[in-house]
Structures are given as C-alpha cells and as structure tokens.
Amino acid sequence: MKITIKTYKNGGSVEMYTTVDRQSVDYKKILAICKEFAKQGKDVVILPKVHIKDPLYKEIYKDLIGTVYERKCPDFMVNGRFYEYESFTTNNPKKAFLNMISRGRQQSNRLVIEESGYSHFEAKRYLKNTTVGQPPDGKYPITEVWIFDRNRTLIRLF
C-alpha cells in the first residue's frame, strides 16, 4: 500500500510504500531527493526493501525480473524508472565517487550520488569513458547519473 507524501501544483508527486523503513540512515536524503524530482513535475515513489520471495517483490519490482537487477531493491522510482541513491564515508573525493558508482550500478542503471567534492568535469569524463559501449564489468551499464549537492539540489551529470 502507498501513501502520498507531497503533491505539487505542476503535477509532480511523492508517494511511498507504507513498508519503507523511515528509520534507515538514508531515508531523509532519499525523501529530499524525491521531492526535488517531484518539483520538476515527475511522479516519484519511495520503495521498500523486499525479499525476492515476498509476493510484494513481484508486484513492485516486476520490471527487474529477468534482468541483471533481479533480486535488487533500488531506492525509488521516477516516472516508472528505478533509481538508486548512494552516499559515501571516505574523505577522498575521487575514491568516494568511484565507490558510489561501483555500488550504485549494481542496484540500478540510474543513480543519484551524494556530492563528494570530486570535479564534475572529471566525473563526466569517467562516466563517458566507462559507459560508452560495454561497461568495465560487462553487466551494469549506466544510463543516468545525478548529483545531490550540498545545497540539496539535483545536478544531472550524465
């Protein structure tokens, strides 16, 4: 079951499954990110973590079944597309960026990462070089990357 968190005059909205863990470490940031997408007029749904054998998995994540993302639970959907949010813990901006990309791409091909201080120019160059054609691991292509910056706004990198 879903509940509506926020609606905007432009038609954008944020909904959430009632089983979402509101105590999780990233919940507040994920909610803020979802509100930013909704302010752009998009329909956003915050998703719960669900075991693959739970019937709810087949309901929520049915589009992932049969893909490399089967068994995964991305954090939210924007206009019907799955997105994963990643944060970091290191003080090294480049390492933080690379870790977030590496972890996130295993959950979804659309990512929102926390601002790490790594140059946007270098980040774009890395993404272009590793996503054109086959990605390095051959399995997890990236189609979209956003940065959630310190001002709590979204910047599209790729």
Salt bridges, closest charged atoms under 4 A:
GLU15 OE1 - LYS2 NZ 3.73
GLU36 OE2 - LYS39 NZ 3.08
ASP75 OD1 - LYS49 NZ 2.93
GLU86 OE1 - ARG103 NE 2.91
GLU114 OE2 - LYS29 NZ 3.01
GLU115 OE1 - HIS120 NE2 3.15
GLU122 OE1 - ARG125 NH2 2.94
GLU144 OE1 - ARG110 NE 3.67
GLU144 OE1 - ARG156 NH2 3.87
